[in-house]
Amino acid sequence: MKKFNFVSEINNLAMKRTILFACSILLAVSVACKKKNNDPDPVADAGPKLVFVFDFDSTQARLNNFGTPAPMPSGHAGQNPKMNSMSAHYIELAQTAWTQIGGGVVVYKAAETTEGGENAIDFSKSVLAGKNAKFFEIPLSSVAKGEYEYLRVSLGYQNFDVKFHLDTTVAVPGFGNVNIVQDFPATVASFVGFNSFIRNYVIKTENMAVNANKKQGYWGFEVKSSYNGYPINFTETGQAPVGATTVVNPIASTSPIPAGSCLVTGPFNGGKLKITGNEKQDIVIRVSLSTNQSFEWIDGNGNGKWEPSKGEAIVDMGLRGMIPYIQ
């Protein structure tokens, strides 16, 4: 039989406690180190950044494809849509008006895919941002030093609210024929990129399954409202004509953009963007986009109200200009 040694057991117990305490310290240090290593945001820790923020302005000049003022064509009408969100596909800093597409400094390009056949924007990976929201940032240390006169932003998707007018008799399930005369709110999801592979998307509340490529100008429309207690709920999809989407480029004569793209171009407000490499603070670019009557349709009866039930087709949903402000 093993002889019990009180002193020896006390020493062993003390040693075990010491080892346990040491292991606890090591574990805590290990966890702390692991947490510390996992916590940092590489972009946040990379010093000053170049930050891009969306803004939408219905009072900004309404321009055409060449950057000159564009009054509403005869027989057409437009609205200033209330923008909910937007995504960018490509961002480039252009040194001069003669800098060709891709010849400047490309700081961002969103994911693309050939899952739908031809190369297209992968909408499932698009970053959506609303008014005054950051949609992209990059460490200034990753941007080539130089002076840049123009910004190019290729837009891929926009989601906005508009109003449409009903002056007709509608068959409402469960209620029969109802005569309706009223303006209603509606939400539009508009794909303005050169080509988008869309698995599915949500207009406002309705999830729309597509699983295919869609060319520039594809849109979804949702109404969820009521009229004197009668529910007015429906969705519709459509495709704007080829080449109908306005894409403002004031340097089109010296630096044209590919047909079917939505590469909006604008000069930096207040002078060139200068990257020296010695920046101590973030440079924020407020990308102000003109929504001045950017939702345009054929106004068949000239009343200035959009009446899709009377065949008033959408002809343009392109934004009407871009001013990048350096802040």
Summary of the structure (lengths in Angstrom):
residues: 327
radius of gyration: 28.2
end to end distance: 84.6
largest distance: 110.4
contacts: 978
relative contact order: 0.20
helix: 13%
strand: 47%
